[in-house]
Amino acid sequence: MSSPHSDHSISDSTLSPDAPSSDLALRQSSLPSSNSDLSISASPLPPAAPLSGPPLRQSSRALVTLAEEIAKSAIPEGSRKINGKYIQSHILSRLEAVHVKLEEQIKDVDVAQSKEVHLFWTGMAESLQVMGTFDGWSQGEHLSPEYTGSFTKFSTTLMLRPGRYEIKFLVDGEWHLSPEYPTIGEGLMENNLLIVE
């Protein structure tokens, strides 16, 4: 007559459907089943995908909370051990590390996201364009006129990441600086400075 594994070491046994806590049994069944499965879960994280921050944070936190509940629950008969620790503890540690890494990557994505930046020019002109380092001085962006009585206001919206940009306005084919923005440089190299925070 064989005796049950009293030291809960790694074995091929699985939880039976009529285990005392069926909820815990369901959670246990989704855990890795061997050292190789756990080593796969411990592999380095891929680069952050452009995912929405709040839902990703909530999902990550929910996984850690679930792992905490599993790790604190009574350890069922036949649970696996790796290096002397129950697999539930390994999963919890790994998920906590993943959660921390995701938080860092979400912050990086949030910082790198483009923002709407409104530019304007006030004065008379037939055509008006803003050029600058935001596209390597290549295409620029046309400003649309808005007539307000005796003068015209031109405006456009750029999608820019946080940083410092040099810009200059091309008014009817001639370069002009705007008094509405600070300047940088001197002489022919003088440009308006646009700071996106």
PyRosetta script that sets phi, psi and omega in degrees:
from pyrosetta import init, pose_from_sequence

init()
pose = pose_from_sequence("MSSPHSDHSISDSTLSPDAPSSDLALRQSSLPSSNSDLSISASPLPPAAPLSGPPLRQSSRALVTLAEEIAKSAIPEGSRKINGKYIQSHILSRLEAVHVKLEEQIKDVDVAQSKEVHLFWTGMAESLQVMGTFDGWSQGEHLSPEYTGSFTKFSTTLMLRPGRYEIKFLVDGEWHLSPEYPTIGEGLMENNLLIVE")
pose.set_psi(1, 126.7)
pose.set_omega(1, -176.7)
pose.set_phi(2, -88.0)
pose.set_psi(2, 145.7)
pose.set_omega(2, -179.5)
pose.set_phi(3, -97.6)
pose.set_psi(3, 150.2)
pose.set_omega(3, 178.3)
pose.set_phi(4, -66.4)
pose.set_psi(4, 157.9)
pose.set_omega(4, 178.2)
pose.set_phi(5, -72.4)
pose.set_psi(5, 106.8)
pose.set_omega(5, -177.4)
pose.set_phi(6, -84.1)
pose.set_psi(6, -17.3)
pose.set_omega(6, -178.5)
pose.set_phi(7, -94.2)
pose.set_psi(7, 3.9)
pose.set_omega(7, 178.6)
pose.set_phi(8, 53.7)
pose.set_psi(8, 36.6)
pose.set_omega(8, 180.0)
pose.set_phi(9, -76.2)
pose.set_psi(9, 171.8)
pose.set_omega(9, -177.9)
pose.set_phi(10, -62.7)
pose.set_psi(10, 128.2)
pose.set_omega(10, 177.4)
pose.set_phi(11, -147.6)
pose.set_psi(11, 176.5)
pose.set_omega(11, -179.7)
pose.set_phi(12, -92.3)
pose.set_psi(12, 8.6)
pose.set_omega(12, -178.8)
pose.set_phi(13, -72.9)
pose.set_psi(13, 151.4)
pose.set_omega(13, 178.5)
pose.set_phi(14, -126.6)
pose.set_psi(14, 165.1)
pose.set_omega(14, 179.4)
pose.set_phi(15, -73.1)
pose.set_psi(15, 142.0)
pose.set_omega(15, 176.2)
pose.set_phi(16, -85.5)
pose.set_psi(16, 154.5)
pose.set_omega(16, -177.9)
pose.set_phi(17, -61.6)
pose.set_psi(17, -25.8)
pose.set_omega(17, -177.9)
pose.set_phi(18, -96.6)
pose.set_psi(18, 30.3)
pose.set_omega(18, 176.1)
pose.set_phi(19, -63.7)
pose.set_psi(19, 156.1)
pose.set_omega(19, -175.3)
pose.set_phi(20, -53.0)
pose.set_psi(20, -41.2)
pose.set_omega(20, -179.8)
pose.set_phi(21, -116.2)
pose.set_psi(21, 101.4)
pose.set_omega(21, -177.6)
pose.set_phi(22, -66.5)
pose.set_psi(22, -32.0)
pose.set_omega(22, 178.0)
pose.set_phi(23, -62.7)
pose.set_psi(23, -44.9)
pose.set_omega(23, 179.2)
pose.set_phi(24, -66.8)
pose.set_psi(24, -36.2)
pose.set_omega(24, 178.8)
pose.set_phi(25, -63.3)
pose.set_psi(25, -40.4)
pose.set_omega(25, 178.0)
pose.set_phi(26, -63.2)
pose.set_psi(26, -42.4)
pose.set_omega(26, 179.5)
pose.set_phi(27, -66.3)
pose.set_psi(27, -40.5)
pose.set_omega(27, -179.3)
pose.set_phi(28, -63.2)
pose.set_psi(28, -36.9)
pose.set_omega(28, -175.6)
pose.set_phi(29, -66.4)
pose.set_psi(29, -21.4)
pose.set_omega(29, -179.8)
pose.set_phi(30, -89.7)
pose.set_psi(30, -2.5)
pose.set_omega(30, 179.1)
pose.set_phi(31, -78.8)
pose.set_psi(31, 156.1)
pose.set_omega(31, 177.9)
pose.set_phi(32, -56.2)
pose.set_psi(32, 147.6)
pose.set_omega(32, -173.8)
pose.set_phi(33, -102.2)
pose.set_psi(33, -0.7)
pose.set_omega(33, 179.9)
pose.set_phi(34, -157.8)
pose.set_psi(34, 172.5)
pose.set_omega(34, 177.2)
pose.set_phi(35, -59.3)
pose.set_psi(35, -38.2)
pose.set_omega(35, -178.7)
pose.set_phi(36, -65.1)
pose.set_psi(36, -38.4)
pose.set_omega(36, 177.0)
pose.set_phi(37, -61.9)
pose.set_psi(37, -42.5)
pose.set_omega(37, -178.7)
pose.set_phi(38, -68.0)
pose.set_psi(38, -37.4)
pose.set_omega(38, -179.8)
pose.set_phi(39, -67.5)
pose.set_psi(39, -31.9)
pose.set_omega(39, 175.8)
pose.set_phi(40, -65.0)
pose.set_psi(40, -42.0)
pose.set_omega(40, -179.5)
pose.set_phi(41, -68.7)
pose.set_psi(41, -18.6)
pose.set_omega(41, 179.9)
pose.set_phi(42, -92.5)
pose.set_psi(42, 5.5)
pose.set_omega(42, -179.9)
pose.set_phi(43, -69.5)
pose.set_psi(43, 158.8)
pose.set_omega(43, -177.6)
pose.set_phi(44, -59.5)
pose.set_psi(44, 148.5)
pose.set_omega(44, 179.9)
pose.set_phi(45, -74.0)
pose.set_psi(45, 144.8)
pose.set_omega(45, 174.9)
pose.set_phi(46, -72.8)
pose.set_psi(46, 166.4)
pose.set_omega(46, 177.5)
pose.set_phi(47, -58.8)
pose.set_psi(47, 152.1)
pose.set_omega(47, -177.6)
pose.set_phi(48, -64.6)
pose.set_psi(48, 133.5)
pose.set_omega(48, 174.2)
pose.set_phi(49, -87.3)
pose.set_psi(49, 156.8)
pose.set_omega(49, -179.3)
pose.set_phi(50, -75.1)
pose.set_psi(50, 73.4)
pose.set_omega(50, -179.3)
pose.set_phi(51, -98.9)
pose.set_psi(51, 158.0)
pose.set_omega(51, 178.0)
pose.set_phi(52, -69.1)
pose.set_psi(52, 134.2)
pose.set_omega(52, -175.1)
pose.set_phi(53, -61.7)
pose.set_psi(53, -61.3)
pose.set_omega(53, -173.3)
pose.set_phi(54, -57.3)
pose.set_psi(54, -47.7)
pose.set_omega(54, 178.9)
pose.set_phi(55, -62.3)
pose.set_psi(55, -37.8)
pose.set_omega(55, 179.6)
pose.set_phi(56, -66.3)
pose.set_psi(56, -41.9)
pose.set_omega(56, 177.1)
pose.set_phi(57, -60.5)
pose.set_psi(57, -44.7)
pose.set_omega(57, -178.6)
pose.set_phi(58, -63.5)
pose.set_psi(58, -43.6)
pose.set_omega(58, 179.5)
pose.set_phi(59, -63.6)
pose.set_psi(59, -44.1)
pose.set_omega(59, -180.0)
pose.set_phi(60, -62.6)
pose.set_psi(60, -46.5)
pose.set_omega(60, 179.5)
pose.set_phi(61, -63.1)
pose.set_psi(61, -38.9)
pose.set_omega(61, -179.8)
pose.set_phi(62, -63.5)
pose.set_psi(62, -39.9)
pose.set_omega(62, 178.3)
pose.set_phi(63, -64.1)
pose.set_psi(63, -42.2)
pose.set_omega(63, 179.3)
pose.set_phi(64, -64.5)
pose.set_psi(64, -42.4)
pose.set_omega(64, 179.1)
pose.set_phi(65, -61.7)
pose.set_psi(65, -43.0)
pose.set_omega(65, 178.0)
pose.set_phi(66, -62.1)
pose.set_psi(66, -43.8)
pose.set_omega(66, 179.2)
pose.set_phi(67, -63.9)
pose.set_psi(67, -36.1)
pose.set_omega(67, 176.9)
pose.set_phi(68, -63.4)
pose.set_psi(68, -44.1)
pose.set_omega(68, 178.6)
pose.set_phi(69, -60.8)
pose.set_psi(69, -44.0)
pose.set_omega(69, -179.8)
pose.set_phi(70, -64.1)
pose.set_psi(70, -43.2)
pose.set_omega(70, -177.9)
pose.set_phi(71, -66.3)
pose.set_psi(71, -29.9)
pose.set_omega(71, -178.6)
pose.set_phi(72, -86.1)
pose.set_psi(72, -17.5)
pose.set_omega(72, -178.9)
pose.set_phi(73, -70.5)
pose.set_psi(73, 163.9)
pose.set_omega(73, 176.7)
pose.set_phi(74, -60.7)
pose.set_psi(74, 134.4)
pose.set_omega(74, -178.5)
pose.set_phi(75, -76.5)
pose.set_psi(75, 117.3)
pose.set_omega(75, -178.3)
pose.set_phi(76, -67.2)
pose.set_psi(76, 155.4)
pose.set_omega(76, 175.9)
pose.set_phi(77, -57.7)
pose.set_psi(77, 135.4)
pose.set_omega(77, 177.2)
pose.set_phi(78, 87.4)
pose.set_psi(78, 4.3)
pose.set_omega(78, 178.1)
pose.set_phi(79, -64.0)
pose.set_psi(79, 150.0)
pose.set_omega(79, -175.5)
pose.set_phi(80, -87.3)
pose.set_psi(80, 151.2)
pose.set_omega(80, 174.0)
pose.set_phi(81, -121.3)
pose.set_psi(81, 143.4)
pose.set_omega(81, 174.4)
pose.set_phi(82, -130.9)
pose.set_psi(82, 122.1)
pose.set_omega(82, -177.0)
pose.set_phi(83, 52.1)
pose.set_psi(83, 39.5)
pose.set_omega(83, 175.5)
pose.set_phi(84, 82.0)
pose.set_psi(84, -1.3)
pose.set_omega(84, 179.6)
pose.set_phi(85, -116.8)
pose.set_psi(85, 143.4)
pose.set_omega(85, 177.5)
pose.set_phi(86, -64.1)
pose.set_psi(86, 146.6)
pose.set_omega(86, -176.4)
pose.set_phi(87, -59.0)
pose.set_psi(87, -29.7)
pose.set_omega(87, 179.1)
pose.set_phi(88, -59.2)
pose.set_psi(88, -38.7)
pose.set_omega(88, 179.7)
pose.set_phi(89, -67.7)
pose.set_psi(89, -38.5)
pose.set_omega(89, 177.5)
pose.set_phi(90, -63.3)
pose.set_psi(90, -43.7)
pose.set_omega(90, 179.6)
pose.set_phi(91, -62.4)
pose.set_psi(91, -44.5)
pose.set_omega(91, 179.4)
pose.set_phi(92, -59.7)
pose.set_psi(92, -47.2)
pose.set_omega(92, -179.9)
pose.set_phi(93, -59.5)
pose.set_psi(93, -44.2)
pose.set_omega(93, -178.3)
pose.set_phi(94, -65.6)
pose.set_psi(94, -43.4)
pose.set_omega(94, -180.0)
pose.set_phi(95, -65.4)
pose.set_psi(95, -36.6)
pose.set_omega(95, 176.5)
pose.set_phi(96, -62.6)
pose.set_psi(96, -41.7)
pose.set_omega(96, 178.5)
pose.set_phi(97, -64.9)
pose.set_psi(97, -41.1)
pose.set_omega(97, 178.1)
pose.set_phi(98, -62.6)
pose.set_psi(98, -42.8)
pose.set_omega(98, -179.9)
pose.set_phi(99, -60.1)
pose.set_psi(99, -45.6)
pose.set_omega(99, 179.0)
pose.set_phi(100, -61.2)
pose.set_psi(100, -44.8)
pose.set_omega(100, -179.6)
pose.set_phi(101, -63.5)
pose.set_psi(101, -41.6)
pose.set_omega(101, 178.5)
pose.set_phi(102, -63.4)
pose.set_psi(102, -40.6)
pose.set_omega(102, 178.1)
pose.set_phi(103, -58.4)
pose.set_psi(103, -43.6)
pose.set_omega(103, 179.2)
pose.set_phi(104, -63.8)
pose.set_psi(104, -43.9)
pose.set_omega(104, -178.0)
pose.set_phi(105, -68.5)
pose.set_psi(105, -35.8)
pose.set_omega(105, 177.6)
pose.set_phi(106, -63.5)
pose.set_psi(106, -40.7)
pose.set_omega(106, 177.6)
pose.set_phi(107, -61.8)
pose.set_psi(107, -41.7)
pose.set_omega(107, 178.7)
pose.set_phi(108, -61.8)
pose.set_psi(108, -42.3)
pose.set_omega(108, -180.0)
pose.set_phi(109, -66.4)
pose.set_psi(109, -43.3)
pose.set_omega(109, 179.0)
pose.set_phi(110, -58.6)
pose.set_psi(110, -42.6)
pose.set_omega(110, -179.2)
pose.set_phi(111, -66.4)
pose.set_psi(111, -37.9)
pose.set_omega(111, -174.8)
pose.set_phi(112, -80.7)
pose.set_psi(112, -7.6)
pose.set_omega(112, -177.1)
pose.set_phi(113, -68.7)
pose.set_psi(113, 140.8)
pose.set_omega(113, 178.5)
pose.set_phi(114, -71.2)
pose.set_psi(114, 150.0)
pose.set_omega(114, 179.3)
pose.set_phi(115, -123.2)
pose.set_psi(115, 153.7)
pose.set_omega(115, 175.4)
pose.set_phi(116, -75.6)
pose.set_psi(116, 127.2)
pose.set_omega(116, 177.9)
pose.set_phi(117, -122.9)
pose.set_psi(117, 119.9)
pose.set_omega(117, -178.2)
pose.set_phi(118, -92.6)
pose.set_psi(118, 125.5)
pose.set_omega(118, 177.1)
pose.set_phi(119, -114.6)
pose.set_psi(119, 147.4)
pose.set_omega(119, 178.7)
pose.set_phi(120, -146.1)
pose.set_psi(120, 160.4)
pose.set_omega(120, 176.9)
pose.set_phi(121, -142.0)
pose.set_psi(121, 134.1)
pose.set_omega(121, 178.8)
pose.set_phi(122, -113.5)
pose.set_psi(122, 127.9)
pose.set_omega(122, 179.0)
pose.set_phi(123, 149.3)
pose.set_psi(123, 172.9)
pose.set_omega(123, -178.9)
pose.set_phi(124, -84.4)
pose.set_psi(124, 137.2)
pose.set_omega(124, 178.2)
pose.set_phi(125, -167.6)
pose.set_psi(125, 152.6)
pose.set_omega(125, 174.6)
pose.set_phi(126, -83.5)
pose.set_psi(126, -44.1)
pose.set_omega(126, 178.5)
pose.set_phi(127, -142.5)
pose.set_psi(127, 147.2)
pose.set_omega(127, -177.1)
pose.set_phi(128, -144.1)
pose.set_psi(128, 135.3)
pose.set_omega(128, -177.3)
pose.set_phi(129, -139.0)
pose.set_psi(129, 144.8)
pose.set_omega(129, 173.4)
pose.set_phi(130, -107.7)
pose.set_psi(130, 131.6)
pose.set_omega(130, 177.6)
pose.set_phi(131, -117.2)
pose.set_psi(131, 161.6)
pose.set_omega(131, 178.5)
pose.set_phi(132, 172.1)
pose.set_psi(132, -176.6)
pose.set_omega(132, -178.5)
pose.set_phi(133, -72.3)
pose.set_psi(133, -12.3)
pose.set_omega(133, -179.7)
pose.set_phi(134, -61.6)
pose.set_psi(134, -22.5)
pose.set_omega(134, 174.3)
pose.set_phi(135, -134.9)
pose.set_psi(135, 23.7)
pose.set_omega(135, 178.9)
pose.set_phi(136, 71.7)
pose.set_psi(136, 28.6)
pose.set_omega(136, 179.9)
pose.set_phi(137, 59.5)
pose.set_psi(137, 29.9)
pose.set_omega(137, -173.9)
pose.set_phi(138, -96.3)
pose.set_psi(138, -63.0)
pose.set_omega(138, -173.6)
pose.set_phi(139, -100.1)
pose.set_psi(139, -41.9)
pose.set_omega(139, -175.2)
pose.set_phi(140, 73.9)
pose.set_psi(140, -172.6)
pose.set_omega(140, -178.8)
pose.set_phi(141, -142.2)
pose.set_psi(141, 131.5)
pose.set_omega(141, 178.0)
pose.set_phi(142, -77.9)
pose.set_psi(142, 142.4)
pose.set_omega(142, 176.3)
pose.set_phi(143, -100.9)
pose.set_psi(143, 139.3)
pose.set_omega(143, -178.7)
pose.set_phi(144, -92.7)
pose.set_psi(144, 139.5)
pose.set_omega(144, -178.9)
pose.set_phi(145, -81.5)
pose.set_psi(145, 147.0)
pose.set_omega(145, 172.6)
pose.set_phi(146, -132.2)
pose.set_psi(146, 109.9)
pose.set_omega(146, -176.9)
pose.set_phi(147, -80.1)
pose.set_psi(147, 125.5)
pose.set_omega(147, 179.9)
pose.set_phi(148, -129.0)
pose.set_psi(148, 70.5)
pose.set_omega(148, 178.1)
pose.set_phi(149, 79.0)
pose.set_psi(149, -115.4)
pose.set_omega(149, -172.5)
pose.set_phi(150, -83.1)
pose.set_psi(150, -11.9)
pose.set_omega(150, 179.0)
pose.set_phi(151, -137.3)
pose.set_psi(151, 170.0)
pose.set_omega(151, -177.3)
pose.set_phi(152, -117.2)
pose.set_psi(152, 136.3)
pose.set_omega(152, 175.0)
pose.set_phi(153, -110.2)
pose.set_psi(153, 127.3)
pose.set_omega(153, 176.8)
pose.set_phi(154, -104.9)
pose.set_psi(154, 142.6)
pose.set_omega(154, 179.8)
pose.set_phi(155, -148.9)
pose.set_psi(155, 158.8)
pose.set_omega(155, 174.6)
pose.set_phi(156, -155.9)
pose.set_psi(156, 165.4)
pose.set_omega(156, 177.7)
pose.set_phi(157, -125.2)
pose.set_psi(157, 126.8)
pose.set_omega(157, 177.0)
pose.set_phi(158, -107.9)
pose.set_psi(158, 148.5)
pose.set_omega(158, 172.7)
pose.set_phi(159, -101.4)
pose.set_psi(159, 108.3)
pose.set_omega(159, -175.1)
pose.set_phi(160, -128.8)
pose.set_psi(160, 147.0)
pose.set_omega(160, 173.5)
pose.set_phi(161, -81.4)
pose.set_psi(161, 158.3)
pose.set_omega(161, 178.3)
pose.set_phi(162, -55.5)
pose.set_psi(162, 139.5)
pose.set_omega(162, -179.8)
pose.set_phi(163, 157.3)
pose.set_psi(163, -172.5)
pose.set_omega(163, 179.7)
pose.set_phi(164, -111.4)
pose.set_psi(164, 131.0)
pose.set_omega(164, -178.5)
pose.set_phi(165, -128.6)
pose.set_psi(165, 141.5)
pose.set_omega(165, 172.2)
pose.set_phi(166, -99.0)
pose.set_psi(166, 134.2)
pose.set_omega(166, -178.7)
pose.set_phi(167, -134.8)
pose.set_psi(167, 160.9)
pose.set_omega(167, 174.7)
pose.set_phi(168, -152.9)
pose.set_psi(168, 147.2)
pose.set_omega(168, -176.3)
pose.set_phi(169, -99.3)
pose.set_psi(169, 134.4)
pose.set_omega(169, 177.5)
pose.set_phi(170, -103.7)
pose.set_psi(170, 100.6)
pose.set_omega(170, -174.8)
pose.set_phi(171, -104.7)
pose.set_psi(171, 113.1)
pose.set_omega(171, -177.7)
pose.set_phi(172, 49.0)
pose.set_psi(172, 41.2)
pose.set_omega(172, 175.8)
pose.set_phi(173, 86.0)
pose.set_psi(173, 1.5)
pose.set_omega(173, -179.3)
pose.set_phi(174, -119.5)
pose.set_psi(174, 142.3)
pose.set_omega(174, -179.5)
pose.set_phi(175, -75.3)
pose.set_psi(175, 135.1)
pose.set_omega(175, 177.7)
pose.set_phi(176, -141.3)
pose.set_psi(176, 148.9)
pose.set_omega(176, 171.4)
pose.set_phi(177, -97.4)
pose.set_psi(177, 149.2)
pose.set_omega(177, 176.4)
pose.set_phi(178, -98.3)
pose.set_psi(178, 133.6)
pose.set_omega(178, 176.3)
pose.set_phi(179, -71.0)
pose.set_psi(179, -9.1)
pose.set_omega(179, -177.9)
pose.set_phi(180, -80.4)
pose.set_psi(180, -13.8)
pose.set_omega(180, -177.8)
pose.set_phi(181, -123.9)
pose.set_psi(181, 148.7)
pose.set_omega(181, 176.8)
pose.set_phi(182, -64.8)
pose.set_psi(182, 163.4)
pose.set_omega(182, -179.5)
pose.set_phi(183, -117.1)
pose.set_psi(183, 160.6)
pose.set_omega(183, 178.0)
pose.set_phi(184, -142.9)
pose.set_psi(184, 146.2)
pose.set_omega(184, -179.8)
pose.set_phi(185, 86.0)
pose.set_psi(185, -179.1)
pose.set_omega(185, -178.2)
pose.set_phi(186, -138.8)
pose.set_psi(186, 155.9)
pose.set_omega(186, 175.5)
pose.set_phi(187, 59.4)
pose.set_psi(187, -133.8)
pose.set_omega(187, -179.8)
pose.set_phi(188, -67.3)
pose.set_psi(188, -18.3)
pose.set_omega(188, -179.2)
pose.set_phi(189, -92.0)
pose.set_psi(189, 5.9)
pose.set_omega(189, -179.1)
pose.set_phi(190, -78.3)
pose.set_psi(190, 130.3)
pose.set_omega(190, -179.6)
pose.set_phi(191, -136.8)
pose.set_psi(191, 163.4)
pose.set_omega(191, 170.2)
pose.set_phi(192, -77.0)
pose.set_psi(192, 149.0)
pose.set_omega(192, 179.4)
pose.set_phi(193, -107.9)
pose.set_psi(193, 127.2)
pose.set_omega(193, 178.2)
pose.set_phi(194, -116.4)
pose.set_psi(194, 120.9)
pose.set_omega(194, -179.1)
pose.set_phi(195, -110.7)
pose.set_psi(195, 122.2)
pose.set_omega(195, 178.2)
pose.set_phi(196, -108.5)
pose.set_psi(196, 120.7)
pose.set_omega(196, -177.6)
pose.set_phi(197, -102.4)
pose.dump_pdb("model.pdb")
